[in-house]
């Protein structure tokens, strides 16, 4: 989409330049050359194409910024679910994947386990992302990320659902799963990350998503079903 928009802007600029050149030559010819109306139409259409391109790029940029801000806020609030009333606030930013249930207690348990192991959450950076567009208007985005905690950096995965709703430029981002892929200390997560087929990546890249079966509970096995992520099947 951005490529076509940029192409429209370049094409529009060329149309304006050529139209102005044509008008100048027609004027200088003293009536020998014709096509003034066509040249004017070309200039007008060129200006229109440039303005539309700028407008579309502005809207797309705002949508991408809004999505990123919502995603960042949802991740931060989830890791703060152990704070006062944090679980309820975090749950408002979640929409479990079909066939799964994520409760407030699940988020609080996950956040507590993460904080006890790694300390307070600081930030995260995106290593790669795999979008999964849908004609239904509900899209999925799987991210391979590096989480920065007070006690160090660990790789992980974030999966979110993006709903465009009635107003396409006001998307709603809801988390579906978060996993910390620390194979040295144990992989912990909440929600069920859907398996994805990421694009070719260089050796050593963090995987774009984690199969559900590899996400282990963030608490003692007795507290959740063995081998399932927190919230994958609901809390008993």
C-alpha positions as CSV (number, residue, x, y, z in Angstrom):
1,X,0.0,0.0,0.0
2,X,2.8,2.4,0.9
3,X,4.6,1.6,-2.3
4,X,1.5,2.4,-4.4
5,X,1.0,5.6,-2.4
6,X,4.6,6.7,-3.0
7,X,4.2,5.8,-6.7
8,X,1.1,8.0,-6.9
9,X,3.0,10.9,-5.3
10,X,5.9,10.5,-7.8
11,X,3.6,10.1,-10.7
12,X,1.6,13.1,-9.6
13,X,4.7,15.2,-9.3
14,X,5.9,14.2,-12.8
15,X,2.4,15.1,-14.2
16,X,2.6,18.6,-12.6
17,X,6.1,19.3,-14.0
18,X,5.3,18.0,-17.5
19,X,2.0,20.0,-17.5
20,X,3.7,23.2,-16.5
21,X,6.3,22.7,-19.2
22,X,3.6,22.1,-21.7
23,X,1.8,25.3,-20.7
24,X,5.0,27.3,-21.0
25,X,5.7,26.0,-24.5
26,X,2.1,26.5,-25.6
27,X,2.3,30.1,-24.4
28,X,5.7,30.7,-26.1
29,X,4.4,29.3,-29.4
30,X,2.0,32.2,-29.9
31,X,-0.9,30.0,-30.8
32,X,1.1,27.5,-33.0
33,X,0.7,24.8,-30.3
34,X,-2.5,23.6,-28.9
35,X,-3.5,21.4,-25.9
36,X,-3.8,24.0,-23.2
37,X,-6.9,22.4,-21.7
38,X,-5.2,19.0,-21.6
39,X,-2.1,20.5,-20.0
40,X,-4.2,22.3,-17.3
41,X,-6.1,19.0,-16.6
42,X,-2.7,17.2,-16.2
43,X,-1.5,19.8,-13.7
44,X,-4.7,19.6,-11.7
45,X,-4.7,15.8,-11.6
46,X,-1.1,15.7,-10.7
47,X,-1.6,18.1,-7.7
48,X,-4.6,15.9,-6.7
49,X,-2.5,12.8,-6.8
50,X,0.2,14.4,-4.6
51,X,-2.3,15.6,-2.1
52,X,-4.1,12.3,-1.8
53,X,-0.7,10.5,-1.4
54,X,0.3,12.8,1.4
55,X,-3.1,12.3,3.1
56,X,-3.0,8.5,2.9
57,X,0.5,8.4,4.2
58,X,-0.5,10.6,7.1
59,X,-3.5,8.4,8.0
60,X,-1.4,5.2,7.7
61,X,1.3,6.6,9.8
62,X,-1.2,7.6,12.5
63,X,-2.8,4.1,12.4
64,X,0.6,2.4,12.8
65,X,1.5,4.7,15.7
66,X,-1.8,4.1,17.5
67,X,-1.4,0.3,17.1
68,X,2.1,0.4,18.5
69,X,1.1,2.6,21.4
70,X,-1.8,0.3,22.3
71,X,0.4,-2.8,22.1
72,X,3.1,-1.3,24.2
73,X,0.6,-0.1,26.8
74,X,-1.1,-3.6,26.9
75,X,2.3,-5.4,27.5
76,X,3.3,-2.9,30.2
77,X,0.0,-3.2,32.0
78,X,0.1,-7.0,31.8
79,X,3.5,-7.2,33.5
80,X,2.2,-4.8,36.2
81,X,-0.8,-7.0,36.9
82,X,0.5,-7.8,40.4
83,X,0.1,-4.2,41.4
84,X,-3.0,-2.8,43.1
85,X,-6.0,-3.4,40.8
86,X,-3.5,-4.2,38.1
87,X,-5.1,-7.5,37.2
88,X,-8.4,-6.0,36.2
89,X,-6.7,-3.2,34.2
90,X,-4.6,-5.9,32.4
91,X,-7.6,-8.1,31.7
92,X,-9.2,-5.2,29.8
93,X,-6.3,-5.3,27.3
94,X,-6.8,-9.0,26.6
95,X,-8.9,-11.0,24.1
96,X,-8.0,-14.7,24.3
97,X,-7.6,-16.6,21.1
98,X,-10.6,-18.8,20.0
99,X,-10.9,-21.9,22.2
100,X,-8.9,-20.4,25.1
101,X,-9.7,-18.4,28.3
102,X,-7.5,-15.9,30.0
103,X,-8.7,-14.7,33.4
104,X,-7.6,-11.9,35.7
105,X,-6.1,-14.5,38.0
106,X,-4.1,-16.0,35.1
107,X,-2.5,-12.6,34.3
108,X,-1.7,-11.9,38.0
109,X,-0.1,-15.4,38.4
110,X,2.0,-14.8,35.2
111,X,3.1,-11.3,36.2
112,X,4.1,-12.4,39.7
113,X,6.1,-15.3,38.4
114,X,7.9,-13.1,35.9
115,X,8.6,-10.4,38.5
116,X,10.0,-12.9,41.0
117,X,12.3,-14.4,38.3
118,X,13.4,-11.3,36.4
119,X,12.5,-8.2,38.4
120,X,10.5,-5.3,37.2
121,X,9.6,-5.0,33.5
122,X,11.5,-2.2,31.7
123,X,10.8,-2.3,28.0
124,X,10.9,-4.5,24.9
125,X,12.2,-4.4,21.4
126,X,10.8,-6.1,18.3
127,X,13.1,-8.6,16.6
128,X,10.6,-9.6,13.9
129,X,6.9,-9.6,13.3
130,X,4.6,-11.8,11.3
131,X,1.2,-10.3,10.4
132,X,-1.8,-12.5,9.5
133,X,-4.4,-10.3,7.7
134,X,-8.0,-11.4,7.6
135,X,-10.9,-10.5,5.4
136,X,-13.2,-10.5,8.5
137,X,-11.5,-7.3,9.8
138,X,-9.9,-9.1,12.7
139,X,-6.1,-9.5,12.1
140,X,-3.4,-11.2,14.1
141,X,0.1,-10.0,14.7
142,X,2.9,-12.3,16.1
143,X,6.0,-10.7,17.3
144,X,9.4,-12.0,18.3
145,X,10.7,-9.6,21.0
146,X,13.4,-9.1,23.5
147,X,12.1,-8.3,26.9
148,X,14.2,-6.0,29.1
149,X,13.8,-6.6,32.9
150,X,15.7,-5.2,35.9
151,X,17.6,-8.5,36.0
152,X,18.5,-8.8,32.3
153,X,17.2,-9.3,28.8
154,X,15.3,-12.4,27.7
155,X,13.7,-13.3,24.3
156,X,10.0,-13.8,24.1
157,X,6.9,-13.8,21.9
158,X,3.8,-11.6,21.9
159,X,0.6,-12.2,19.9
160,X,-2.1,-9.6,19.5
161,X,-5.4,-9.4,17.8
162,X,-6.2,-6.2,15.8
163,X,-9.8,-5.3,15.1
164,X,-10.5,-2.5,12.7
165,X,-14.1,-2.1,13.7
166,X,-16.4,0.4,12.1
167,X,-13.6,3.1,11.8
168,X,-10.5,1.5,10.0
169,X,-8.2,4.3,11.3
170,X,-9.1,3.6,14.9
171,X,-8.0,0.0,15.4
172,X,-8.3,-1.9,18.7
173,X,-5.4,-4.0,19.8
174,X,-6.0,-6.8,22.3
175,X,-3.3,-9.3,23.5
176,X,-3.8,-13.0,23.0
177,X,-0.6,-14.4,24.4
178,X,2.8,-13.5,25.9
179,X,5.6,-16.0,26.4
180,X,9.1,-15.7,27.7
181,X,11.3,-18.2,25.9
182,X,14.0,-18.7,28.6
183,X,15.0,-22.3,28.0
184,X,17.7,-22.1,30.6
185,X,15.3,-21.2,33.5
186,X,12.1,-22.5,31.9
187,X,9.7,-21.2,29.4
188,X,6.7,-19.4,30.9
189,X,3.7,-17.7,29.3
190,X,0.0,-16.8,29.5
191,X,-2.5,-17.4,26.8
192,X,-2.0,-19.6,23.7
193,X,0.3,-18.5,21.0
194,X,-0.8,-19.8,17.7
195,X,1.9,-21.6,15.6
196,X,3.0,-19.5,12.7
197,X,5.3,-19.9,9.7
198,X,7.8,-17.0,10.0
199,X,9.7,-15.7,7.0
200,X,13.3,-16.8,6.4
201,X,15.5,-15.5,9.2
202,X,19.2,-15.5,9.9
203,X,20.7,-18.0,12.3
204,X,20.3,-16.9,15.9
205,X,17.1,-14.9,15.3
206,X,14.4,-15.2,17.9
207,X,11.5,-17.3,16.6
208,X,8.5,-15.3,15.6
209,X,6.1,-17.4,17.7
210,X,6.1,-20.3,20.1
211,X,3.9,-23.4,19.6
212,X,1.3,-23.7,22.3
213,X,2.7,-27.1,23.5
214,X,6.1,-25.6,24.4
215,X,4.7,-22.9,26.8
216,X,4.9,-24.2,30.3
217,X,3.0,-23.0,33.4
218,X,4.4,-20.0,35.3
219,X,3.5,-21.7,38.6
220,X,3.8,-25.0,40.3
221,X,2.4,-27.9,38.1
222,X,-0.3,-28.6,40.7
223,X,-1.8,-25.2,40.1
224,X,-2.4,-25.6,36.4
225,X,-2.8,-28.4,33.9
226,X,0.6,-29.9,33.1
227,X,2.1,-28.9,29.8
228,X,-0.5,-26.1,29.1
229,X,0.1,-22.3,29.1
230,X,-1.6,-20.3,31.8
231,X,-5.1,-19.5,30.7
232,X,-5.1,-21.9,27.7
233,X,-8.1,-23.8,28.9
234,X,-9.5,-21.6,31.7
235,X,-8.9,-21.6,35.4
236,X,-10.6,-24.5,37.4
